[in-house]
Amino acid sequence: MYARNALRAATALCLVAGGGAFADTITVATVNNGDMIRMQGLTEDFTARTGHEVEWVTLEENVLRQRVTTDITTKGGQFDVMTIGMYETPIWGKNGWLIPLDDLSADYDVDDLLPAMRDGLSHDGTLYAAPFYGESSMIMYRKDLMEKAGLTMPDAPDWDFVAEAARAMTDKAGETYGICLRGKAGWGENMAFLTTLANSFGARWFDEDWKPQFDSPEWKAAIDFYLDLMADAGPPGASGNGFNENLSLFQQGKCGMWIDATVAASFVTNPDDSAVADKVGFALAPDDGKGKRANWLWAWALAIPAGTDNAEAATAFIEWATSKDYIELVAAKEGWANVPPGARTSLYENPNYKDIPFAEMTLDSIKAADPLDPTVDPVPYVGIQFVAIPEFAGIATQTGQEFSAALAGQQTADEALEKAQAITAEEMEAAGY
């Protein structure tokens, strides 16, 4: 199964046995999502192939973003491999903060990476991070609850249907909530979802002159819709729920629908973890009839910070973790439904994967996302659930706190929007836009 790398692995092992001078210990910073936790459990395979050892720093998503950003901007040197995404990679690559991945082996087959993922992790045509998995977002729903409500989920629903279905499926006394959506504050948590929601309602972060748009009727309509729907059909404590919290709720059978990362499909359909594994259906993220769906485009990817003393071992790790062979390793141990999705064309051509129930919807969702044209009206930026400028992370972290507070009932939608407008205008003016 691993013939392509056998010679390289054997050579590495011989060098290690000859005195250990070529064996390194690398530190990898990653997020506490299921696929990354699975990767940690398979690290022995990497060590057996290369002799290199791995120390893991595994963090909650918001904390990971803060730690790796601080480390790379201060040249702290804590990590040899960082888990980052499509927002950071082009910006950090442009700044010279990442080592280009332009010398990966022929066996690695860079051309097999899905174009959307490869382009999003490059700057000026140079790849600076390799996708561990790629994702869009989509609807995951309980087929049994939808049927009980007398409704049929379309493959491409609109928000009116989603709202109707969520309210119809809600049984708060029975702790069943029609919809679970992100509410935890963070630029990659609630603002990832809210930005795609706003896109579908015709809103945008900035107009063509970089003027913030939170005072627009489109943002008002989107936030009012979100808050009303969550009040009627969402779970209690939703302002503290991000990806992992909503995943747990869905697996426990407490969510009728969940709109979130396509990568979650393997976890909600895994009978070892999900009480509703055999009851889950999938659909495209909703639209509002304006031509844009509320889905994003993202890759959790592995990159090497410039200045590491272990660049060779770090490159070997990235080749291992994002390779075709790694996909086969996971499939052999966990089944094809649990391999990292959304990164390689060959996966979707593999007959072992084609019949996985969520495979086609995941690929269709990825293809439907266009970071170059993310909104109904024109914008001066690239990005769907983020704006690809350095200032965005700080601004969206602050605005995310305002919308989370509104969801918690601590302020009104109008107050949150007014504060978001003021925060964004002040920060953009300070940045010289």
PARO-256437 format. One record per residue (C-alpha): residue number from 1; residue in three letters; x negated, y, z. Coordinates in steps of 0.001 Angstrom, whole numbers. Each point is the difference from the previous one (the first is absolute). Layout:
! PARO-256437
+-----+-----+---------+---------+---------+
|   k |   r |      px |      py |      pz |
+-----+-----+---------+---------+---------+
| NUM | ALA |       X |       Y |       Z |
...
+-----+-----+---------+---------+---------+
***
This chain:
! PARO-256437
+-----+-----+---------+---------+---------+
|   k |   r |      px |      py |      pz |
+-----+-----+---------+---------+---------+
|   1 | MET |       0 |       0 |       0 |
|   2 | TYR |   -2836 |    2387 |     776 |
|   3 | ALA |   -2408 |   -1044 |   -2753 |
|   4 | ARG |    -409 |    3522 |   -1317 |
|   5 | ASN |   -1807 |    1094 |    3137 |
|   6 | ALA |   -1651 |   -3266 |     986 |
|   7 | LEU |   -3465 |     885 |   -1288 |
|   8 | ARG |      41 |    3419 |    1617 |
|   9 | ALA |    1186 |   -1441 |    3317 |
|  10 | ALA |   -2604 |   -2758 |     -60 |
|  11 | THR |   -2734 |    2504 |    -726 |
|  12 | ALA |    1114 |    2223 |    2847 |
|  13 | LEU |     101 |   -2890 |    2407 |
|  14 | CYS |   -3505 |   -1095 |    -983 |
|  15 | LEU |   -1300 |    3500 |     617 |
|  16 | VAL |    1667 |      84 |    3392 |
|  17 | ALA |   -1399 |   -3395 |     935 |
|  18 | GLY |   -3445 |    1176 |   -1062 |
|  19 | GLY |    -245 |    2479 |    2808 |
|  20 | GLY |    3198 |    2027 |     398 |
|  21 | ALA |   -1436 |    3195 |   -1470 |
|  22 | PHE |    2762 |     191 |   -2579 |
|  23 | ALA |    2909 |    -547 |    2399 |
|  24 | ASP |    1749 |    3111 |    1282 |
|  25 | THR |    2820 |     733 |    2399 |
|  26 | ILE |    2485 |    2480 |   -1439 |
|  27 | THR |    2764 |    1913 |    1748 |
|  28 | VAL |    3344 |     146 |   -1786 |
|  29 | ALA |    2738 |    2450 |     987 |
|  30 | THR |    3473 |   -1115 |    -990 |
|  31 | VAL |    3703 |     454 |     695 |
|  32 | ASN |    2025 |   -2411 |    2154 |
|  33 | ASN |    2243 |   -1158 |   -2835 |
|  34 | GLY |     680 |   -3689 |    -469 |
|  35 | ASP |   -2124 |    -492 |   -3111 |
|  36 | MET |   -3042 |    1552 |    1658 |
|  37 | ILE |     465 |   -2086 |    3124 |
|  38 | ARG |     148 |   -3084 |   -2221 |
|  39 | MET |   -3243 |    1107 |   -1678 |
|  40 | GLN |   -1732 |     123 |    3388 |
|  41 | GLY |     999 |   -3585 |     611 |
|  42 | LEU |   -1741 |   -1028 |   -3217 |
|  43 | THR |   -3278 |    1811 |     662 |
|  44 | GLU |   -1856 |   -3265 |     575 |
|  45 | ASP |     306 |    -652 |   -3732 |
|  46 | PHE |   -1850 |    3254 |    -752 |
|  47 | THR |   -2727 |    -779 |    2540 |
|  48 | ALA |    -418 |   -3534 |   -1355 |
|  49 | ARG |    -466 |    1374 |   -3514 |
|  50 | THR |   -2350 |    2877 |     786 |
|  51 | GLY |   -1420 |    -398 |    3497 |
|  52 | HIS |    1286 |    3464 |     931 |
|  53 | GLU |    1965 |     427 |    3211 |
|  54 | VAL |    2964 |    2357 |     416 |
|  55 | GLU |    1062 |    2088 |    2981 |
|  56 | TRP |    3576 |    1280 |    -229 |
|  57 | VAL |    1539 |    3255 |    1191 |
|  58 | THR |    3752 |    -463 |    -430 |
|  59 | LEU |    2210 |    3020 |     599 |
|  60 | GLU |    3582 |    1226 |    -285 |
|  61 | GLU |     535 |    1851 |   -3277 |
|  62 | ASN |      -4 |    3575 |    1274 |
|  63 | VAL |   -3007 |    -670 |    2256 |
|  64 | LEU |   -1915 |   -1679 |   -2833 |
|  65 | ARG |     494 |    3021 |   -2246 |
|  66 | GLN |   -1275 |    2333 |    2721 |
|  67 | ARG |   -3021 |   -2147 |     872 |
|  68 | VAL |   -1262 |    -593 |   -3526 |
|  69 | THR |     609 |    3621 |   -1014 |
|  70 | THR |   -1935 |    1282 |    3003 |
|  71 | ASP |   -2798 |   -2489 |    -597 |
|  72 | ILE |    -457 |     801 |   -3678 |
|  73 | THR |     228 |    3767 |     359 |
|  74 | THR |   -2464 |      84 |    2903 |
|  75 | LYS |   -2266 |   -2690 |   -1507 |
|  76 | GLY |     468 |   -1980 |    3178 |
|  77 | GLY |   -1127 |   -3281 |   -1532 |
|  78 | GLN |    2231 |   -2227 |    2129 |
|  79 | PHE |    1269 |   -2093 |   -2916 |
|  80 | ASP |   -1508 |   -1817 |   -2975 |
|  81 | VAL |    3379 |    -668 |   -1627 |
|  82 | MET |    3092 |    2161 |     409 |
|  83 | THR |    3604 |    -781 |    -802 |
|  84 | ILE |    1337 |    3074 |   -1789 |
|  85 | GLY |    2555 |     732 |   -2691 |
|  86 | MET |     831 |    1842 |   -3170 |
|  87 | TYR |     175 |    3355 |    1742 |
|  88 | GLU |   -3469 |      10 |    1499 |
|  89 | THR |   -1961 |   -1889 |   -2654 |
|  90 | PRO |    -118 |    2534 |   -2881 |
|  91 | ILE |    -584 |    2914 |    2379 |
|  92 | TRP |   -2775 |   -1720 |    1940 |
|  93 | GLY |   -1531 |   -1404 |   -3165 |
|  94 | LYS |    -124 |    3478 |   -1521 |
|  95 | ASN |   -1705 |    1302 |    3151 |
|  96 | GLY |   -2683 |   -2674 |    -199 |
|  97 | TRP |    1113 |   -1619 |    3233 |
|  98 | LEU |     472 |   -3490 |   -1494 |
|  99 | ILE |   -2350 |   -2367 |   -1826 |
| 100 | PRO |    1223 |    -636 |   -3563 |
| 101 | LEU |    1092 |   -3561 |    -704 |
| 102 | ASP |   -1520 |      28 |   -3458 |
| 103 | ASP |   -2227 |   -3056 |     314 |
| 104 | LEU |    2484 |   -2720 |     957 |
| 105 | SER |    -793 |   -3396 |   -1470 |
| 106 | ALA |    1400 |   -1267 |   -3278 |
| 107 | ASP |    1756 |   -2792 |    1894 |
| 108 | TYR |    1893 |    2618 |    2006 |
| 109 | ASP |    1768 |    1127 |   -3222 |
| 110 | VAL |     740 |    3673 |     623 |
| 111 | ASP |    2140 |      88 |   -3147 |
| 112 | ASP |    2476 |   -2357 |    1670 |
| 113 | LEU |     965 |    2683 |    2536 |
| 114 | LEU |    3430 |    1449 |    -797 |
| 115 | PRO |    -556 |    3299 |   -1857 |
| 116 | ALA |    2148 |    1969 |    2463 |
| 117 | MET |   -2129 |   -1219 |    2886 |
| 118 | ARG |   -3355 |     435 |   -1719 |
| 119 | ASP |     853 |    3528 |   -1182 |
| 120 | GLY |    1279 |    1039 |    3416 |
| 121 | LEU |   -3229 |   -1121 |    1668 |
| 122 | SER |   -2327 |    1727 |   -2455 |
| 123 | HIS |   -1403 |    3462 |    -605 |
| 124 | ASP |   -1150 |    1008 |   -3474 |
| 125 | GLY |     257 |   -3606 |   -1093 |
| 126 | THR |   -2172 |   -1401 |    2809 |
| 127 | LEU |    1500 |   -2507 |    2436 |
| 128 | TYR |    -649 |     973 |    3626 |
| 129 | ALA |    2184 |   -2551 |    1825 |
| 130 | ALA |    1273 |   -3466 |    -872 |
| 131 | PRO |    3669 |    -818 |     656 |
| 132 | PHE |     571 |   -2646 |    2650 |
| 133 | TYR |    3674 |     188 |    -805 |
| 134 | GLY |    2169 |    2372 |   -1980 |
| 135 | GLU |    3552 |     993 |     676 |
| 136 | SER |    2951 |    2091 |    -894 |
| 137 | SER |    3138 |     148 |    2132 |
| 138 | MET |    3357 |   -1705 |    -501 |
| 139 | ILE |    3171 |   -1055 |    1779 |
| 140 | MET |     -68 |   -3190 |    2035 |
| 141 | TYR |    3513 |    -975 |    1052 |
| 142 | ARG |    2010 |   -2711 |    1689 |
| 143 | LYS |    2008 |   -1813 |   -2656 |
| 144 | ASP |    2322 |   -1522 |    2589 |
| 145 | LEU |     876 |    3355 |    1567 |
| 146 | MET |     480 |    1572 |   -3418 |
| 147 | GLU |    2415 |   -2777 |    -936 |
| 148 | LYS |    1808 |     310 |    3329 |
| 149 | ALA |     479 |    3715 |    -729 |
| 150 | GLY |    1575 |    -887 |   -3353 |
| 151 | LEU |   -2727 |    1700 |   -1997 |
| 152 | THR |   -2520 |   -1074 |   -2643 |
| 153 | MET |   -3436 |    1610 |    -106 |
| 154 | PRO |    -904 |    1260 |   -3494 |
| 155 | ASP |   -3557 |    -518 |   -1223 |
| 156 | ALA |    -353 |    3799 |    -200 |
| 157 | PRO |    2368 |    1614 |    2545 |
| 158 | ASP |     585 |    3658 |     745 |
| 159 | TRP |     -17 |    1628 |    3396 |
| 160 | ASP |    3808 |     163 |     183 |
| 161 | PHE |     192 |   -3795 |    -207 |
| 162 | VAL |   -2778 |    -430 |    2550 |
| 163 | ALA |    1767 |    2321 |    2444 |
| 164 | GLU |    3341 |   -1782 |    -512 |
| 165 | ALA |   -1600 |   -3413 |     505 |
| 166 | ALA |   -1996 |    1073 |    3052 |
| 167 | ARG |    3064 |    1284 |    1790 |
| 168 | ALA |    2031 |   -3067 |    -976 |
| 169 | MET |   -2646 |   -2401 |    1322 |
| 170 | THR |    -518 |    1778 |    3319 |
| 171 | ASP |    1159 |   -1703 |    3190 |
| 172 | LYS |   -1619 |    1935 |    2798 |
| 173 | ALA |    1677 |   -2091 |    2708 |
| 174 | GLY |   -1614 |   -3063 |   -1560 |
| 175 | GLU |   -3339 |    1809 |    -450 |
| 176 | THR |     193 |    -195 |   -3770 |
| 177 | TYR |    -894 |    3262 |   -1722 |
| 178 | GLY |     789 |     625 |   -3637 |
| 179 | ILE |   -3302 |    1636 |    -824 |
| 180 | CYS |   -3479 |     326 |    1476 |
| 181 | LEU |   -2156 |    2870 |   -1260 |
| 182 | ARG |   -3262 |    1499 |    1174 |
| 183 | GLY |     256 |    2659 |    2684 |
| 184 | LYS |   -3432 |    -126 |    1645 |
| 185 | ALA |   -1888 |    3237 |    -641 |
| 186 | GLY |   -2969 |    -172 |   -2349 |
| 187 | TRP |    -958 |     987 |   -3511 |
| 188 | GLY |    -170 |   -3672 |    -928 |
| 189 | GLU |    2979 |   -1008 |    2152 |
| 190 | ASN |    3235 |    2006 |     -55 |
| 191 | MET |   -1265 |    2546 |   -2532 |
| 192 | ALA |    -782 |   -2751 |   -2509 |
| 193 | PHE |    3646 |   -1052 |      61 |
| 194 | LEU |    1480 |    3501 |     307 |
| 195 | THR |   -2055 |    1309 |   -2909 |
| 196 | THR |    1288 |   -2728 |   -2309 |
| 197 | LEU |    3537 |     593 |    1251 |
| 198 | ALA |    -437 |    3697 |    -747 |
| 199 | ASN |   -1415 |    -753 |   -3458 |
| 200 | SER |    3146 |   -1943 |    -864 |
| 201 | PHE |    2182 |    2880 |    1203 |
| 202 | GLY |   -1838 |    2407 |   -2320 |
| 203 | ALA |   -2206 |    1553 |    2684 |
| 204 | ARG |   -3755 |     574 |    -135 |
| 205 | TRP |   -2737 |    1040 |    2401 |
| 206 | PHE |   -1120 |    2989 |   -2072 |
| 207 | ASP |    1167 |    1869 |   -3068 |
| 208 | GLU |   -2344 |     629 |   -2904 |
| 209 | ASP |   -1545 |    2964 |    1835 |
| 210 | TRP |    -763 |   -2094 |    3122 |
| 211 | LYS |    2800 |    1601 |    2015 |
| 212 | PRO |    1464 |   -2368 |    2628 |
| 213 | GLN |    3551 |   -1136 |    -703 |
| 214 | PHE |    1394 |   -1172 |    3345 |
| 215 | ASP |    2466 |    2910 |    -176 |
| 216 | SER |    1568 |   -1425 |   -3164 |
| 217 | PRO |    3532 |   -1456 |    -131 |
| 218 | GLU |   -1465 |   -3292 |   -1240 |
| 219 | TRP |   -2083 |    -510 |    3142 |
| 220 | LYS |    2999 |     997 |    2110 |
| 221 | ALA |    2171 |   -2594 |   -1757 |
| 222 | ALA |   -2619 |   -2732 |     397 |
| 223 | ILE |    -618 |     564 |    3716 |
| 224 | ASP |    3693 |     362 |     815 |
| 225 | PHE |     685 |   -3264 |   -1836 |
| 226 | TYR |   -2791 |   -1788 |    1884 |
| 227 | LEU |    1004 |    1240 |    3448 |
| 228 | ASP |    3713 |    -684 |    -521 |
| 229 | LEU |    -657 |   -3498 |   -1327 |
| 230 | MET |   -2345 |    -889 |    2839 |
| 231 | ALA |    2463 |    1341 |    2585 |
| 232 | ASP |    2788 |   -2140 |   -1438 |
| 233 | ALA |   -1887 |   -3169 |    -989 |
| 234 | GLY |   -3548 |      96 |    1388 |
| 235 | PRO |   -1461 |   -1689 |    3079 |
| 236 | PRO |    -526 |    1793 |    3320 |
| 237 | GLY |   -3435 |    1509 |     513 |
| 238 | ALA |    -552 |     358 |   -3756 |
| 239 | SER |   -2260 |    3029 |     474 |
| 240 | GLY |   -2653 |   -2412 |    1311 |
| 241 | ASN |     332 |   -2557 |   -2776 |
| 242 | GLY |   -2566 |    -322 |   -2762 |
| 243 | PHE |    -818 |   -2885 |   -2311 |
| 244 | ASN |    -842 |   -2578 |    2658 |
| 245 | GLU |    2906 |     856 |    2290 |
| 246 | ASN |    2565 |    -219 |   -2805 |
| 247 | LEU |   -1563 |   -3222 |   -1249 |
| 248 | SER |     539 |   -1526 |    3436 |
| 249 | LEU |    3606 |    1189 |     111 |
| 250 | PHE |     721 |   -1440 |   -3431 |
| 251 | GLN |   -1611 |   -3338 |     857 |
| 252 | GLN |    2179 |    -173 |    3117 |
| 253 | GLY |    3125 |     423 |   -2123 |
| 254 | LYS |     823 |    3487 |    1250 |
| 255 | CYS |    -180 |    1863 |   -3345 |
| 256 | GLY |    2471 |    -290 |   -2856 |
| 257 | MET |   -2366 |    1883 |   -2299 |
| 258 | TRP |   -3552 |    1213 |     203 |
| 259 | ILE |   -1605 |    2284 |   -2594 |
| 260 | ASP |   -3736 |    -322 |     294 |
| 261 | ALA |   -3200 |   -1435 |   -1429 |
| 262 | THR |     360 |   -2838 |   -2490 |
| 263 | VAL |   -2799 |   -1806 |    1846 |
| 264 | ALA |    2453 |    -682 |    2821 |
| 265 | ALA |    1911 |   -2455 |   -2182 |
| 266 | SER |   -2250 |   -2928 |     864 |
| 267 | PHE |     456 |     639 |    3730 |
| 268 | VAL |    3803 |     310 |     -19 |
| 269 | THR |     308 |   -3204 |   -2055 |
| 270 | ASN |   -2474 |   -2047 |    2060 |
| 271 | PRO |    2037 |   -2502 |    2059 |
| 272 | ASP |   -2768 |    -192 |    2591 |
| 273 | ASP |     471 |    3665 |     877 |
| 274 | SER |    3421 |    1088 |   -1237 |
| 275 | ALA |    3347 |   -1152 |    1383 |
| 276 | VAL |    1663 |    1071 |   -3268 |
| 277 | ALA |   -2589 |   -1339 |   -2447 |
| 278 | ASP |    2578 |   -1781 |   -2178 |
| 279 | LYS |    2433 |    2914 |     -86 |
| 280 | VAL |   -2121 |    2793 |   -1536 |
| 281 | GLY |     615 |    1666 |   -3360 |
| 282 | PHE |   -1904 |    2761 |   -1790 |
| 283 | ALA |     872 |    3061 |   -2075 |
| 284 | LEU |   -1712 |    3100 |   -1354 |
| 285 | ALA |    -203 |    3011 |    2290 |
| 286 | PRO |    3058 |    2257 |    -411 |
| 287 | ASP |     419 |    3091 |   -2131 |
| 288 | ASP |    2426 |    2913 |      92 |
| 289 | GLY |     787 |      52 |   -3697 |
| 290 | LYS |   -2709 |    2551 |    -774 |
| 291 | GLY |   -2505 |   -2339 |   -1645 |
| 292 | LYS |   -2430 |    -679 |    2860 |
| 293 | ARG |     133 |   -2958 |    2346 |
| 294 | ALA |   -1042 |     162 |    3645 |
| 295 | ASN |   -2963 |   -2322 |    -368 |
| 296 | TRP |   -3676 |     638 |     522 |
| 297 | LEU |   -3309 |   -1319 |   -1286 |
| 298 | TRP |   -2740 |   -1017 |    2394 |
| 299 | ALA |   -2928 |   -2311 |     447 |
| 300 | TRP |   -1729 |    -916 |    3194 |
| 301 | ALA |   -3534 |    -219 |   -1296 |
| 302 | LEU |   -3520 |    -643 |    1218 |
| 303 | ALA |   -2740 |    2593 |    -445 |
| 304 | ILE |   -3604 |     491 |    1099 |
| 305 | PRO |    -934 |    3304 |    1666 |
| 306 | ALA |   -3115 |    1645 |   -1378 |
| 307 | GLY |   -2926 |    -294 |    2358 |
| 308 | THR |     696 |   -3511 |    1252 |
| 309 | ASP |   -3099 |   -2089 |     602 |
| 310 | ASN |    1853 |   -3136 |   -1128 |
| 311 | ALA |    1190 |     905 |   -3483 |
| 312 | GLU |    -918 |   -3359 |   -1525 |
| 313 | ALA |    1818 |   -2031 |    2649 |
| 314 | ALA |    2943 |    2404 |    -108 |
| 315 | THR |     266 |    -429 |   -3760 |
| 316 | ALA |     -96 |   -3773 |     418 |
| 317 | PHE |    2838 |     240 |    2501 |
| 318 | ILE |    2134 |    2106 |   -2311 |
| 319 | GLU |    -598 |   -2404 |   -2871 |
| 320 | TRP |    1062 |   -2889 |    2226 |
| 321 | ALA |    3092 |    1627 |    1515 |
| 322 | THR |    1452 |    1389 |   -3244 |
| 323 | SER |    -927 |   -2839 |   -2359 |
| 324 | LYS |    2011 |   -2594 |   -1892 |
| 325 | ASP |   -1683 |   -2626 |    2165 |
| 326 | TYR |    1339 |    1646 |    3165 |
| 327 | ILE |    3527 |    -155 |   -1417 |
| 328 | GLU |    -509 |   -3729 |    -628 |
| 329 | LEU |   -1363 |    -428 |    3530 |
| 330 | VAL |    3103 |    1567 |    1548 |
| 331 | ALA |    2258 |   -2023 |   -2297 |
| 332 | ALA |   -1716 |   -3220 |    1023 |
| 333 | LYS |     373 |     741 |    3703 |
| 334 | GLU |    3218 |    2041 |     196 |
| 335 | GLY |    1898 |    -570 |   -3256 |
| 336 | TRP |     336 |    2163 |   -3100 |
| 337 | ALA |    2726 |    2167 |    1533 |
| 338 | ASN |   -2540 |    1340 |    2503 |
| 339 | VAL |   -2832 |    1068 |   -2308 |
| 340 | PRO |    -866 |    3729 |    -157 |
| 341 | PRO |    2297 |    1421 |   -2714 |
| 342 | GLY |     -70 |    2869 |   -2431 |
| 343 | ALA |   -3697 |     234 |    -811 |
| 344 | ARG |    -825 |   -2383 |   -2868 |
| 345 | THR |    1658 |    -602 |   -3357 |
| 346 | SER |    -934 |   -3679 |      78 |
| 347 | LEU |    2118 |    -574 |    3103 |
| 348 | TYR |    3167 |     902 |   -1897 |
| 349 | GLU |   -1031 |   -2256 |   -2859 |
| 350 | ASN |    -652 |   -2933 |    2335 |
| 351 | PRO |    2706 |   -2701 |    -329 |
| 352 | ASN |    -333 |    -713 |    3720 |
| 353 | TYR |    1087 |    3578 |     785 |
| 354 | LYS |    2615 |     721 |   -2639 |
| 355 | ASP |    2784 |   -1771 |    1896 |
| 356 | ILE |    -624 |    1811 |    3287 |
| 357 | PRO |    3353 |    1801 |     549 |
| 358 | PHE |   -1441 |    3477 |     517 |
| 359 | ALA |   -2830 |    -101 |   -2551 |
| 360 | GLU |    1879 |    1520 |   -2928 |
| 361 | MET |    1683 |    2718 |    2078 |
| 362 | THR |   -3363 |     966 |    1504 |
| 363 | LEU |   -1602 |     358 |   -3417 |
| 364 | ASP |    3024 |    1893 |   -1382 |
| 365 | SER |    -176 |    2392 |    2970 |
| 366 | ILE |   -3706 |     627 |    -528 |
| 367 | LYS |     571 |     666 |   -3697 |
| 368 | ALA |    2874 |    2397 |     768 |
| 369 | ALA |   -2249 |    2257 |    2090 |
| 370 | ASP |   -1686 |    2855 |   -1876 |
| 371 | PRO |   -2402 |    2104 |    2105 |
| 372 | LEU |    -626 |    2316 |   -2959 |
| 373 | ASP |    3705 |     893 |    -242 |
| 374 | PRO |    1441 |    -606 |    3467 |
| 375 | THR |    2832 |    2522 |     170 |
| 376 | VAL |    3058 |    1192 |   -1905 |
| 377 | ASP |   -1422 |    3498 |    -502 |
| 378 | PRO |   -3643 |     624 |    -964 |
| 379 | VAL |   -2681 |     153 |    2687 |
| 380 | PRO |   -3696 |     944 |      -2 |
| 381 | TYR |   -1087 |   -3106 |    1917 |
| 382 | VAL |    -570 |   -3726 |    -454 |
| 383 | GLY |    1488 |   -2508 |    2412 |
| 384 | ILE |    3395 |   -1452 |     854 |
| 385 | GLN |     224 |    -364 |    3783 |
| 386 | PHE |   -2925 |    2343 |     487 |
| 387 | VAL |   -1518 |    3083 |   -1616 |
| 388 | ALA |   -3559 |    -688 |   -1112 |
| 389 | ILE |   -1653 |    3009 |    1647 |
| 390 | PRO |   -2253 |     -96 |    3091 |
| 391 | GLU |    2386 |    2143 |    2041 |
| 392 | PHE |    2940 |   -2369 |    -389 |
| 393 | ALA |    -789 |   -2436 |    2819 |
| 394 | GLY |     -90 |    2717 |    2643 |
| 395 | ILE |    3081 |    1778 |   -1320 |
| 396 | ALA |    2056 |   -3167 |    -357 |
| 397 | THR |    -998 |   -1208 |    3459 |
| 398 | GLN |    1413 |    3208 |    1485 |
| 399 | THR |    3154 |      24 |   -2119 |
| 400 | GLY |     521 |   -3685 |     763 |
| 401 | GLN |     138 |     863 |    3687 |
| 402 | GLU |    2777 |    2509 |    -675 |
| 403 | PHE |    2147 |   -2470 |   -1931 |
| 404 | SER |    -595 |   -2724 |    2586 |
| 405 | ALA |    1159 |    2434 |    2673 |
| 406 | ALA |    3145 |     702 |   -2018 |
| 407 | LEU |     677 |   -3741 |    -264 |
| 408 | ALA |    -409 |    -267 |    3779 |
| 409 | GLY |    2635 |    2724 |     434 |
| 410 | GLN |   -2465 |    2509 |    1392 |
| 411 | GLN |     760 |    2581 |   -2698 |
| 412 | THR |    2255 |     476 |   -3014 |
| 413 | ALA |    -786 |    -698 |   -3627 |
| 414 | ASP |     -52 |    3733 |    -686 |
| 415 | GLU |   -2477 |     607 |    2819 |
| 416 | ALA |   -2278 |   -2790 |   -1223 |
| 417 | LEU |      77 |    1295 |   -3579 |
| 418 | GLU |    -673 |    3585 |    1104 |
| 419 | LYS |   -3010 |   -1122 |    2042 |
| 420 | ALA |   -1269 |   -2218 |   -2818 |
| 421 | GLN |     192 |    2937 |   -2399 |
| 422 | ALA |   -1897 |    2273 |    2388 |
| 423 | ILE |   -2673 |   -2617 |     768 |
| 424 | THR |    -590 |    -760 |   -3662 |
| 425 | ALA |     -46 |    3640 |   -1102 |
| 426 | GLU |   -2504 |     934 |    2719 |
| 427 | GLU |   -2342 |   -2901 |    -724 |
| 428 | MET |      76 |     502 |   -3762 |
| 429 | GLU |    -661 |    3719 |     349 |
| 430 | ALA |   -2939 |    -739 |    2299 |
| 431 | ALA |   -1330 |   -2464 |   -2574 |
| 432 | GLY |      81 |    2668 |   -2708 |
| 433 | TYR |    2866 |   -1223 |   -2176 |
+-----+-----+---------+---------+---------+
***
